Amino acid sequence: MLRAFILVFLVINLSGCFIAPGMKMQPPPPDVRCSAARCKPDLHFIPIDVCLVRQLNQMSSTTLDEAYYYHVGAHDILNVYVFGHPELMGPIGIPPAEQSTGLLNPTLAPVGYLVNTDGDIYYPMVGRVHVLGKTVEQIRVQLTSSLKKYIRNPQIDVRVSGFRSKKVYVMGEVQKPGLLPLTDSPMSITDAINLAGGFDLKAADPSHIFVIRGDYAHPEIYWLNAGSPEALLLGENFRLKGQDVIFVSTAEVARWNRAIDQILPTIQAVWFTNALINSN
């Protein structure tokens, strides 16, 4: 009776082990469609190829090789330098505890003007300045025009000292999963994976890299098969946007190894119990 109970216990545990380990996103066959009544959200996979990259670059009116301009967003921190007027440098640095974990160097407190949720900063003598969606050059021209009333021939430089409004998330089988800030340098799929420490060589499946973009109801899921050097060039030219999620899937061998790691303790426990029973 005891042996029968142990056998049932083993079967139950083994069935659970094969279901639990690893996450694997597999593109459905082209002819499979998911109805709204059967599953939500409505998912479809868009292969990343030369035509898609060219189309996306044309829609953004630029390519990675052309000039790229960062557009300021809420919660960014701006440095405004007015040469000869250090009193206009900006407020004291923001304490590290209040910084976003997505800052490039969270140990350093950026100094400058915090862009509020309305997209404004409050600048001395000028008052509220709307900067949301503008480049640093546009903000520089705007402040120069406003300060001419108070300062003769103002020389101004504007920089972003804290990139906190736009970020991407890297998940799955990479060395350092987490979030990365989008800065004044464009970021591609290849850049994001490298910044996350690269693939986990023991677990990653480079043929299944996904970029999830958009809202929950109608997400766009782009699929990159990076199993060849040629495909990596596509990843280098696929520019990421704020709130993108990059997911690197798990290799089949890694999923099997994880299953074995969970099965072995159960087998060892059953073997030990049987040994005790037989010894009596």
C-alpha positions as CSV (number, residue, x, y, z in Angstrom):
1,M,0.0,0.0,0.0
2,L,2.8,2.4,0.9
3,R,4.5,1.7,-2.4
4,A,1.3,2.4,-4.4
5,F,1.0,5.7,-2.5
6,I,4.6,6.6,-3.4
7,L,4.1,5.8,-7.0
8,V,1.0,8.0,-7.3
9,F,2.9,10.8,-5.5
10,L,5.8,10.5,-8.0
11,V,3.5,10.6,-11.1
12,I,1.7,13.7,-9.8
13,N,5.1,15.5,-9.1
14,L,6.5,14.5,-12.5
15,S,3.5,15.8,-14.4
16,G,3.9,19.2,-12.6
17,C,7.6,19.4,-13.3
18,F,7.1,19.2,-17.1
19,I,4.5,22.0,-17.1
20,A,6.3,24.4,-14.8
21,P,9.8,25.2,-16.1
22,G,10.8,27.8,-18.6
23,M,8.8,30.2,-20.7
24,K,8.7,29.7,-24.5
25,M,6.9,32.0,-26.9
26,Q,6.4,30.2,-30.2
27,P,4.9,32.0,-33.2
28,P,1.6,30.3,-34.3
29,P,1.3,28.9,-37.8
30,P,0.4,31.5,-40.4
31,D,-3.2,30.1,-40.8
32,V,-4.0,30.2,-37.1
33,R,-6.1,33.1,-36.0
34,C,-7.2,33.8,-32.4
35,S,-10.8,35.0,-32.0
36,A,-11.6,37.7,-29.5
37,A,-14.0,35.4,-27.8
38,R,-11.4,32.7,-27.3
39,C,-8.4,34.7,-26.2
40,K,-7.4,38.3,-25.3
41,P,-5.4,40.1,-26.4
42,D,-5.4,39.3,-30.1
43,L,-1.8,38.3,-30.7
44,H,0.0,38.1,-34.0
45,F,3.7,37.8,-34.8
46,I,5.4,40.1,-37.3
47,P,8.7,38.6,-38.6
48,I,11.5,41.2,-38.7
49,D,12.9,41.2,-42.2
50,V,14.5,43.6,-44.6
51,C,11.2,44.9,-45.9
52,L,9.8,45.5,-42.4
53,V,12.9,47.4,-41.3
54,R,12.9,49.6,-44.4
55,Q,9.2,50.3,-43.9
56,L,9.6,51.3,-40.2
57,N,12.5,53.6,-41.1
58,Q,10.5,55.2,-43.8
59,M,7.6,55.8,-41.4
60,S,10.0,57.5,-38.9
61,S,11.5,59.5,-41.9
62,T,15.0,58.5,-40.7
63,T,17.4,55.6,-40.4
64,L,19.9,54.7,-37.8
65,D,22.6,56.1,-39.9
66,E,21.0,59.5,-40.1
67,A,20.7,62.2,-37.4
68,Y,18.8,61.2,-34.3
69,Y,17.2,63.7,-31.9
70,Y,16.0,62.9,-28.4
71,H,12.6,64.4,-27.6
72,V,12.3,65.5,-23.9
73,G,9.5,63.8,-21.8
74,A,8.0,64.0,-18.4
75,H,10.4,63.2,-15.5
76,D,13.5,64.0,-17.5
77,I,16.1,66.3,-15.9
78,L,17.5,69.2,-17.9
79,N,20.7,71.1,-17.4
80,V,20.6,74.7,-18.6
81,Y,24.0,76.5,-18.8
82,V,23.9,80.3,-19.1
83,F,27.6,81.3,-19.6
84,G,28.5,84.1,-17.2
85,H,25.5,83.5,-15.0
86,P,26.1,80.5,-12.6
87,E,23.1,81.5,-10.5
88,L,20.9,80.1,-13.3
89,M,22.6,76.8,-13.3
90,G,19.7,75.0,-11.7
91,P,18.5,73.5,-8.4
92,I,20.5,71.1,-6.3
93,G,20.9,67.5,-7.3
94,I,18.0,65.1,-6.8
95,P,18.8,62.6,-4.0
96,P,19.7,59.1,-5.3
97,A,16.8,57.5,-3.5
98,E,14.4,59.5,-5.7
99,Q,16.1,58.6,-8.9
100,S,14.6,56.1,-11.4
101,T,16.4,52.7,-11.5
102,G,16.8,53.2,-15.2
103,L,19.4,56.0,-14.9
104,L,22.7,55.1,-16.5
105,N,24.6,55.8,-13.2
106,P,22.2,55.7,-10.2
107,T,25.0,56.5,-7.8
108,L,25.3,60.1,-9.2
109,A,22.5,62.6,-8.5
110,P,21.8,64.6,-11.7
111,V,21.6,68.4,-11.3
112,G,19.0,70.4,-13.2
113,Y,15.4,71.2,-13.8
114,L,12.9,68.3,-13.5
115,V,10.2,68.2,-16.2
116,N,6.9,67.8,-14.5
117,T,4.0,65.7,-15.6
118,D,2.6,68.6,-17.7
119,G,5.8,68.8,-19.6
120,D,7.0,72.1,-18.1
121,I,10.0,73.3,-16.2
122,Y,10.1,76.4,-14.0
123,Y,13.0,78.6,-15.0
124,P,14.1,81.8,-13.2
125,M,12.9,85.1,-14.6
126,V,11.1,83.3,-17.5
127,G,8.6,81.2,-15.4
128,R,7.0,78.1,-16.9
129,V,8.6,76.8,-20.0
130,H,6.9,74.0,-22.0
131,V,9.5,71.5,-23.1
132,L,7.5,68.3,-23.7
133,G,8.3,66.6,-27.0
134,K,11.0,69.2,-27.9
135,T,14.7,68.6,-28.7
136,V,17.4,70.3,-26.6
137,E,18.2,72.6,-29.5
138,Q,14.5,73.7,-29.7
139,I,14.6,74.4,-25.9
140,R,17.8,76.3,-26.2
141,V,16.4,78.6,-28.9
142,Q,13.2,79.1,-26.8
143,L,15.1,80.0,-23.6
144,T,17.5,82.3,-25.6
145,S,14.6,84.2,-26.9
146,S,13.0,84.5,-23.5
147,L,16.2,85.6,-21.6
148,K,17.0,88.4,-24.1
149,K,14.6,90.6,-22.1
150,Y,16.9,90.2,-19.0
151,I,20.4,89.3,-20.3
152,R,22.2,90.9,-23.2
153,N,23.1,88.4,-25.8
154,P,22.6,85.2,-23.6
155,Q,24.8,82.2,-24.5
156,I,22.9,79.1,-23.5
157,D,23.6,75.4,-23.7
158,V,20.9,72.8,-22.8
159,R,21.5,69.1,-22.1
160,V,19.6,66.2,-20.6
161,S,21.3,65.1,-17.4
162,G,18.7,62.5,-16.4
163,F,17.0,60.3,-19.0
164,R,13.9,59.0,-17.1
165,S,10.9,59.4,-19.4
166,K,11.6,56.6,-22.0
167,K,12.8,53.1,-21.2
168,V,12.8,49.6,-22.6
169,Y,12.6,46.3,-20.8
170,V,14.8,43.3,-21.5
171,M,13.5,40.0,-20.2
172,G,14.1,36.3,-20.7
173,E,17.4,34.6,-21.1
174,V,19.9,37.4,-20.9
175,Q,22.6,37.9,-18.3
176,K,21.1,41.0,-16.6
177,P,17.3,41.3,-17.2
178,G,15.9,44.7,-16.3
179,L,15.1,48.1,-17.8
180,L,17.3,50.4,-19.9
181,P,16.8,54.1,-20.4
182,L,16.5,55.5,-24.0
183,T,19.0,58.3,-24.3
184,D,20.2,60.8,-26.9
185,S,21.8,57.8,-28.7
186,P,19.4,55.5,-30.6
187,M,19.0,52.0,-29.3
188,S,18.5,48.9,-31.4
189,I,17.6,45.3,-30.4
190,T,21.3,44.3,-30.6
191,D,22.3,47.3,-28.4
192,A,19.7,46.4,-25.7
193,I,20.8,42.8,-25.5
194,N,24.4,43.8,-25.3
195,L,23.6,46.3,-22.5
196,A,21.8,43.5,-20.7
197,G,25.0,41.5,-20.6
198,G,24.3,39.5,-23.8
199,F,22.6,36.1,-24.1
200,D,22.6,33.5,-21.4
201,L,24.6,31.0,-23.5
202,K,23.3,28.0,-21.6
203,A,19.6,28.9,-21.9
204,A,18.9,31.4,-24.6
205,D,17.3,30.6,-28.0
206,P,18.5,33.4,-30.4
207,S,16.1,32.2,-33.0
208,H,13.2,33.5,-30.9
209,I,13.7,37.1,-29.9
210,F,10.5,39.1,-29.5
211,V,9.9,42.9,-29.3
212,I,6.5,43.6,-27.7
213,R,5.1,47.0,-28.5
214,G,1.8,48.9,-28.0
215,D,-1.0,48.5,-25.5
216,Y,-2.4,45.3,-23.9
217,A,-5.5,45.1,-26.1
218,H,-3.7,45.4,-29.5
219,P,0.1,44.7,-29.0
220,E,2.5,44.4,-31.9
221,I,4.9,41.5,-31.4
222,Y,7.9,41.5,-33.7
223,W,9.8,38.3,-34.1
224,L,13.6,38.2,-34.9
225,N,15.3,35.0,-35.8
226,A,18.8,35.9,-34.9
227,G,20.3,32.5,-35.5
228,S,22.6,33.8,-38.2
229,P,25.0,36.8,-38.5
230,E,22.8,38.2,-41.3
231,A,19.8,38.3,-39.0
232,L,21.8,40.2,-36.4
233,L,22.2,43.0,-38.9
234,L,18.4,43.3,-39.0
235,G,18.4,43.6,-35.2
236,E,21.0,46.4,-35.4
237,N,18.7,48.4,-37.7
238,F,15.5,47.8,-35.7
239,R,15.2,51.0,-33.6
240,L,13.5,50.6,-30.2
241,K,10.8,52.9,-28.8
242,G,9.9,53.8,-25.3
243,Q,8.1,51.0,-23.3
244,D,9.2,48.3,-25.7
245,V,9.7,44.9,-24.2
246,I,12.5,42.6,-25.5
247,F,12.0,39.0,-24.7
248,V,14.7,36.3,-25.4
249,S,13.1,32.9,-25.3
250,T,14.4,29.7,-23.7
251,A,16.1,27.0,-25.6
252,E,14.6,23.5,-25.7
253,V,17.7,22.0,-24.1
254,A,17.6,24.5,-21.2
255,R,13.9,23.7,-20.6
256,W,14.7,20.0,-20.4
257,N,17.7,20.6,-18.1
258,R,15.4,22.7,-15.8
259,A,12.8,19.9,-15.8
260,I,15.5,17.4,-14.9
261,D,16.7,19.6,-12.0
262,Q,13.2,19.6,-10.6
263,I,12.6,15.9,-11.2
264,L,15.8,14.6,-9.6
265,P,15.1,15.6,-6.0
266,T,11.7,13.8,-6.2
267,I,13.3,10.7,-7.7
268,Q,16.0,10.8,-5.0
269,A,13.3,11.0,-2.3
270,V,11.4,8.1,-3.7
271,W,14.5,6.0,-4.0
272,F,15.5,6.8,-0.4
273,T,12.0,5.9,0.8
274,N,12.1,2.6,-1.1
275,A,15.5,1.8,0.3
276,L,14.2,2.3,3.9
277,I,11.2,0.1,3.2
278,N,13.3,-2.7,1.7
279,S,15.8,-2.6,4.5
280,N,13.0,-3.3,6.9
